């Protein structure tokens, strides 16, 4: 016995115990197949959403969408989520808390000082879920 263990632990480990037949049963192959199918559908749908949103975010960062448009607003929300790990807070249907429409340079990049203030530093009045969200 390991002397580093406390006496009650050593005594508990030294006791014999009887194995009992488990009350759990494995899934039948059909049940397990249904579980795998449901998991595959769930993860496939999530993977497709991630890929679609990644492409949208890339397009937004390249300045593809007109500032203030629905697509631009979704891109802004995805950008906030990508940068902060948290969903953005909406003041109303058209504006993200603390966000400004960025000015674009001739090369299509955001100019210094055209970004948004940190939404994490502002206390939201309410959270608005955009109509294209599924939750």
Beta strands, then each sheet from edge to edge (+ up, - down):
end
